[in-house]
């Protein structure tokens, strides 16, 4: 009898999650359909990717607006990148409806050759993106910083991966 408890528990957990408002995650660029068959949407710098669905009834807008390369940290010039250059991406996260946790860890930089880079702590960047929980109507801005080889900066794109599974929900061309 005990071996049947685990599957029963999973069924109960799944039905509870579904009844609590879990909806398929969706993403759009400036309100246009994402083209789910072709994968996550791709936006230009300055365009907004809006996320809906998932757990709850959230709607979160994320904009990457500017990319700047630095040979060293601008606010602490003795801090130099280990790999070559810092690439800083200006990000805004705005909660239209619901609640979200915004973190620099929601982003990745992918070089033209496919190399993926996780963000680093923005030490030496006064405007570094700070992690925060946001509610309806609230927003935060900041620089998400990557330490990359100089060759990786050109032709890269920024990925938005805001959930525990690290699924790509959209990207911006740099």
Backbone as numpy.savetxt, mean C-alpha at the origin, in Angstrom:
# Nx Ny Nz CAx CAy CAz Cx Cy Cz
-15.03 -38.54 17.45 -15.83 -37.34 17.45 -14.98 -36.07 17.45
-13.84 -35.98 18.20 -13.06 -34.75 18.23 -12.51 -34.34 16.86
-12.23 -35.29 15.95 -11.67 -34.91 14.66 -12.69 -34.15 13.80
-13.96 -34.19 14.15 -14.98 -33.45 13.43 -15.13 -32.02 13.96
-14.55 -31.74 15.10 -14.68 -30.41 15.70 -13.93 -29.35 14.91
-12.76 -29.67 14.39 -11.97 -28.68 13.64 -12.70 -28.24 12.36
-13.20 -29.16 11.52 -13.94 -28.71 10.34 -15.20 -27.94 10.71
-15.88 -28.37 11.76 -17.07 -27.66 12.20 -16.71 -26.24 12.64
-15.61 -26.11 13.34 -15.14 -24.79 13.76 -14.84 -23.89 12.58
-14.20 -24.44 11.54 -13.90 -23.65 10.35 -15.17 -23.20 9.64
-16.15 -24.08 9.58 -17.43 -23.72 8.96 -18.10 -22.60 9.74
-18.10 -22.69 11.06 -18.69 -21.65 11.89 -17.94 -20.32 11.72
-16.62 -20.37 11.69 -15.81 -19.17 11.51 -16.10 -18.52 10.16
-16.16 -19.30 9.10 -16.43 -18.76 7.77 -17.82 -18.15 7.70
-18.81 -18.82 8.26 -20.17 -18.27 8.20 -20.30 -17.01 9.04
-19.57 -16.94 10.15 -19.58 -15.72 10.96 -18.94 -14.58 10.20
-17.81 -14.83 9.55 -17.13 -13.79 8.78 -18.02 -13.28 7.66
-18.69 -14.18 6.97 -19.55 -13.76 5.87 -20.75 -12.96 6.37
-21.27 -13.30 7.51 -22.42 -12.57 8.04 -22.01 -11.23 8.62
-20.71 -11.03 8.87 -20.23 -9.76 9.43 -19.84 -8.76 8.36
-20.07 -9.05 7.11 -19.82 -8.07 6.08 -18.54 -8.22 5.30
-18.02 -9.42 5.16 -16.84 -9.60 4.33 -17.32 -9.57 2.87
-16.77 -8.66 2.10 -17.11 -8.56 0.68 -15.85 -8.66 -0.14
-15.94 -9.07 -1.40 -14.74 -9.18 -2.22 -14.05 -7.83 -2.35
-12.74 -7.78 -2.16 -12.03 -6.51 -2.31 -12.04 -6.05 -3.76
-12.21 -4.75 -3.97 -12.19 -4.16 -5.29 -11.32 -2.92 -5.27
-10.77 -2.56 -6.43 -9.97 -1.36 -6.54 -10.30 -0.65 -7.85
-10.32 0.67 -7.82 -10.56 1.48 -9.02 -9.53 2.60 -9.06
-9.29 3.12 -10.25 -8.42 4.28 -10.41 -9.30 5.46 -10.78
-9.30 6.48 -9.94 -10.11 7.68 -10.16 -11.53 7.34 -10.58
-12.10 6.31 -9.95 -13.48 5.93 -10.18 -13.72 5.01 -11.37
-12.72 4.74 -12.20 -12.90 3.86 -13.36 -12.83 2.40 -12.90
-13.56 1.50 -13.55 -13.49 0.08 -13.17 -12.07 -0.46 -13.24
-11.77 -1.42 -12.38 -10.40 -1.93 -12.29 -10.05 -2.92 -13.38
-11.02 -3.46 -14.09 -10.72 -4.48 -15.09 -10.20 -5.72 -14.41
-10.98 -6.26 -13.46 -10.55 -7.37 -12.60 -9.95 -8.53 -13.39
-10.41 -8.77 -14.61 -9.88 -9.88 -15.39 -8.41 -9.66 -15.75
-8.00 -8.42 -15.85 -6.62 -8.13 -16.24 -5.73 -7.83 -15.04
-6.23 -7.97 -13.84 -5.42 -7.76 -12.65 -5.68 -6.43 -11.99
-4.88 -6.11 -10.97 -5.06 -4.87 -10.22 -4.86 -3.65 -11.13
-5.52 -2.54 -10.82 -5.40 -1.35 -11.66 -4.02 -0.72 -11.60
-3.64 -0.08 -12.69 -2.39 0.66 -12.77 -2.73 2.12 -12.98
-2.14 2.99 -12.16 -2.43 4.42 -12.20 -1.16 5.19 -12.51
-1.33 6.40 -12.99 -0.21 7.32 -13.15 -0.02 8.07 -11.84
1.17 8.61 -11.63 1.39 9.44 -10.44 0.35 10.55 -10.41
-0.21 10.80 -9.25 -1.24 11.82 -9.10 -2.65 11.27 -9.15
-2.81 10.07 -9.70 -4.13 9.45 -9.72 -4.39 8.71 -8.42
-5.66 8.57 -8.08 -6.07 7.93 -6.84 -6.58 6.52 -7.09
-6.11 5.58 -6.29 -6.64 4.22 -6.29 -7.56 4.12 -5.08
-8.82 3.75 -5.32 -9.80 3.62 -4.24 -10.07 2.15 -3.98
-9.94 1.76 -2.71 -10.14 0.38 -2.29 -11.47 0.25 -1.57
-12.22 -0.79 -1.91 -13.47 -1.10 -1.22 -13.51 -2.59 -0.96
-14.41 -3.00 -0.08 -14.57 -4.41 0.21 -13.64 -4.89 1.29
-13.58 -6.19 1.44 -12.80 -6.78 2.51 -13.66 -6.89 3.75
-13.07 -6.83 4.92 -13.81 -6.93 6.17 -14.43 -5.59 6.49
-15.73 -5.54 6.62 -16.43 -4.30 6.90 -16.85 -3.63 5.61
-17.24 -2.37 5.73 -17.75 -1.61 4.59 -16.86 -0.40 4.37
-15.56 -0.62 4.20 -14.59 0.46 4.10 -14.45 0.96 2.67
-14.11 2.23 2.55 -13.71 2.82 1.28 -12.52 3.73 1.58
-11.37 3.38 1.01 -10.12 4.08 1.29 -9.49 4.53 -0.01
-9.13 5.81 -0.10 -8.49 6.36 -1.29 -7.00 6.57 -1.02
-6.16 6.10 -1.95 -4.71 6.20 -1.80 -4.15 6.85 -3.05
-3.31 7.88 -2.85 -2.71 8.60 -3.97 -1.20 8.65 -3.80
-0.47 8.29 -4.85 0.98 8.50 -4.92 1.17 9.67 -5.87
1.78 10.75 -5.38 1.79 11.97 -6.18 3.15 12.40 -6.70
4.22 11.99 -6.07 5.54 12.47 -6.49 6.60 11.46 -6.05
7.62 11.30 -6.89 8.75 10.42 -6.56 10.03 11.23 -6.67
10.85 11.16 -5.63 12.11 11.90 -5.60 13.23 10.96 -5.20
14.38 11.09 -5.84 15.56 10.29 -5.53 16.55 11.13 -4.73
17.12 10.55 -3.67 18.07 11.24 -2.80 19.35 10.43 -2.67
20.53 11.07 -2.77 21.79 10.35 -2.55 22.05 10.11 -1.06
21.38 10.88 -0.20 21.45 10.70 1.26 20.19 11.30 1.86
19.95 11.01 3.13 18.73 11.50 3.78 18.76 13.03 3.83
17.69 13.72 3.41 17.72 15.17 3.31 17.77 15.90 4.66
17.28 15.27 5.71 17.24 15.95 7.01 18.25 15.40 8.00
19.13 14.53 7.54 20.22 13.98 8.33 21.26 13.48 7.33
22.04 14.40 6.79 22.91 14.10 5.65 24.00 13.06 5.94
24.21 12.71 7.19 25.17 11.67 7.51 24.57 10.27 7.33
23.25 10.20 7.09 22.60 8.91 6.86 22.57 8.65 5.35
23.27 7.60 4.94 23.37 7.29 3.52 22.74 5.92 3.24
22.19 5.74 2.05 21.57 4.45 1.73 22.62 3.35 1.59
22.27 2.15 1.98 23.18 1.02 1.87 23.29 0.51 0.44
22.20 0.60 -0.33 22.17 0.01 -1.67 22.52 0.99 -2.78
22.42 2.29 -2.54 22.75 3.24 -3.60 22.05 4.58 -3.47
20.72 4.58 -3.53 19.95 5.83 -3.41 18.67 5.57 -2.62
18.13 6.65 -2.07 16.80 6.58 -1.48 15.80 7.04 -2.54
14.71 6.32 -2.67 13.59 6.74 -3.49 12.45 7.02 -2.53
11.97 8.27 -2.52 10.89 8.67 -1.62 9.63 8.94 -2.44
8.53 8.33 -2.04 7.26 8.47 -2.74 6.28 9.20 -1.82
5.74 10.32 -2.31 4.74 11.08 -1.54 3.40 10.35 -1.63
2.85 10.00 -0.47 1.62 9.21 -0.39 0.58 9.95 0.45
-0.68 9.85 0.03 -1.80 10.31 0.85 -2.79 9.15 0.98
-3.24 8.89 2.20 -4.27 7.89 2.46 -5.44 8.62 3.10
-6.63 8.46 2.52 -7.84 9.13 3.01 -8.94 8.08 3.17
-9.60 8.08 4.34 -10.70 7.17 4.57 -12.00 7.88 4.22
-12.66 7.41 3.17 -13.94 7.96 2.75 -15.05 7.41 3.66
-14.94 6.11 3.98 -15.96 5.46 4.81 -15.31 4.30 5.55
-15.58 4.20 6.83 -15.08 3.08 7.61 -13.83 3.43 8.40
-12.88 2.50 8.40 -11.68 2.62 9.22 -10.56 1.84 8.55
-9.31 2.31 8.66 -8.18 1.57 8.13 -6.93 1.86 8.94
-5.97 0.97 8.85 -4.64 1.17 9.42 -3.72 1.47 8.26
-3.18 2.68 8.22 -2.27 3.09 7.14 -0.83 2.93 7.61
-0.01 2.28 6.79 1.36 1.97 7.18 2.27 2.06 5.95
3.52 2.48 6.16 4.47 2.48 5.05 4.69 1.06 4.53
4.39 0.09 5.37 4.55 -1.31 4.97 3.50 -1.77 3.96
2.54 -0.90 3.62 1.53 -1.22 2.62 2.03 -1.02 1.19
3.30 -0.66 1.02 3.83 -0.31 -0.30 5.10 -1.10 -0.58
5.39 -1.26 -1.87 6.65 -1.87 -2.32 7.06 -1.16 -3.61
8.35 -1.14 -3.87 8.87 -0.59 -5.12 9.38 -1.75 -5.95
8.97 -1.81 -7.21 9.39 -2.88 -8.10 10.20 -2.26 -9.24
11.44 -2.69 -9.39 12.32 -2.18 -10.45 11.89 -2.77 -11.79
12.35 -2.17 -12.86 12.01 -2.62 -14.21 12.40 -4.08 -14.44
13.44 -4.56 -13.76 13.86 -5.96 -13.93 13.07 -6.93 -13.04
12.09 -6.41 -12.28 11.26 -7.24 -11.43 11.73 -7.35 -9.99
12.88 -6.76 -9.65 13.37 -6.80 -8.26 12.41 -6.01 -7.37
12.04 -6.61 -6.26 11.10 -5.98 -5.34 11.84 -5.45 -4.12
11.49 -4.24 -3.69 12.11 -3.61 -2.53 11.04 -3.19 -1.54
11.22 -3.59 -0.29 10.33 -3.18 0.79 10.77 -1.79 1.28
9.87 -1.02 1.87 10.26 0.29 2.39 11.16 0.16 3.61
11.93 1.21 3.85 12.78 1.29 5.03 12.20 2.34 5.96
12.64 2.35 7.21 12.23 3.41 8.12 12.74 4.72 7.56
11.94 5.75 7.61 12.30 7.03 7.02 13.17 7.90 7.92
14.20 7.30 8.54 15.10 8.05 9.40 15.85 9.07 8.54
15.83 10.33 8.95 16.46 11.38 8.18 15.52 12.05 7.19
14.27 11.64 7.20 13.23 12.23 6.36 12.16 12.80 7.29
12.16 14.14 7.47 11.22 14.77 8.40 9.76 14.49 8.02
9.51 14.30 6.74 8.14 14.07 6.26 7.83 12.59 6.04
8.57 11.70 6.71 8.36 10.26 6.53 6.94 9.87 6.91
6.41 8.88 6.20 5.06 8.36 6.45 5.04 7.69 7.82
4.09 8.04 8.64 3.94 7.45 9.96 2.70 6.56 9.99
2.79 5.40 10.58 1.66 4.48 10.68 0.62 5.05 11.63
-0.66 4.89 11.23 -1.74 5.45 12.02 -3.05 4.76 11.66
-3.96 4.69 12.62 -5.32 4.22 12.36 -6.18 5.42 12.01
-6.90 5.33 10.89 -7.72 6.44 10.40 -9.19 6.02 10.39
-10.06 6.97 10.70 -11.51 6.77 10.66 -12.10 7.61 9.54
-13.39 7.45 9.29 -14.10 8.19 8.24 -13.74 9.67 8.29
-13.35 10.22 7.13 -13.04 11.64 7.01 -11.61 12.01 7.37
-10.84 11.09 7.88 -9.46 11.40 8.27 -8.49 11.02 7.16
-7.31 11.68 7.17 -6.28 11.39 6.17 -4.91 11.56 6.79
-3.93 10.99 6.12 -2.54 11.17 6.51 -1.69 11.24 5.25
-0.56 11.90 5.34 0.35 12.03 4.21 1.78 11.79 4.70
2.66 11.51 3.77 4.06 11.35 4.12 4.84 10.69 3.00
6.14 10.59 3.22 7.03 9.97 2.25 7.29 8.52 2.64
7.04 7.61 1.72 7.42 6.21 1.89 8.79 6.07 1.23
9.78 5.60 1.99 11.18 5.63 1.56 11.69 4.22 1.27
12.40 4.09 0.14 13.00 2.82 -0.26 14.50 3.04 -0.46
15.30 2.05 -0.08 16.74 2.05 -0.31 16.99 1.07 -1.44
17.40 1.58 -2.61 17.53 0.75 -3.80 18.84 1.05 -4.53
19.30 0.12 -5.39 20.43 0.45 -6.26 20.00 1.59 -7.20
20.92 2.45 -7.57 20.59 3.59 -8.44 19.92 3.13 -9.74
20.33 1.98 -10.25 19.76 1.48 -11.50 18.29 1.06 -11.35
17.85 0.81 -10.14 16.48 0.34 -9.91 15.47 1.49 -9.91
15.92 2.72 -9.75 15.01 3.85 -9.63 14.29 4.17 -10.95
15.00 4.06 -12.05 14.41 4.39 -13.35 13.49 3.26 -13.82
12.30 3.62 -14.26 11.37 2.64 -14.80 10.68 1.76 -13.76
10.74 2.16 -12.50 10.13 1.36 -11.44 8.64 1.68 -11.32
7.94 0.89 -10.52 6.56 1.22 -10.18 6.35 0.94 -8.71
5.35 1.59 -8.14 5.03 1.48 -6.72 3.79 0.61 -6.59
3.89 -0.44 -5.77 2.75 -1.32 -5.53 2.04 -0.95 -4.24
0.72 -1.10 -4.24 -0.12 -0.93 -3.06 -0.53 -2.32 -2.61
-0.09 -2.72 -1.38 -0.36 -4.07 -0.85 -0.85 -3.95 0.59
-2.10 -3.48 0.77 -2.54 -3.08 2.11 -3.17 -4.16 2.99
-2.94 -5.42 2.72 -3.56 -6.41 3.59 -2.52 -7.44 4.03
-2.92 -8.29 4.96 -2.00 -9.26 5.55 -1.45 -10.24 4.54
-2.19 -10.50 3.48 -1.73 -11.46 2.47 -0.76 -10.83 1.48
-0.55 -9.52 1.56 0.32 -8.78 0.65 -0.14 -8.85 -0.80
-1.45 -9.03 -1.01 -1.99 -9.02 -2.36 -1.85 -7.63 -2.95
-1.42 -7.55 -4.21 -1.29 -6.25 -4.87 -2.69 -5.78 -5.24
-3.06 -4.60 -4.75 -4.39 -4.05 -5.02 -4.35 -2.95 -6.07
-3.15 -2.54 -6.47 -2.98 -1.51 -7.49 -1.53 -1.08 -7.52
-1.18 -0.28 -8.53 0.19 0.23 -8.61 0.22 1.53 -9.40
1.31 2.26 -9.20 1.55 3.51 -9.92 2.83 3.38 -10.73
2.81 3.86 -11.96 4.04 3.90 -12.76 4.83 5.13 -12.34
6.14 4.97 -12.26 7.00 6.08 -11.80 7.60 6.79 -12.98
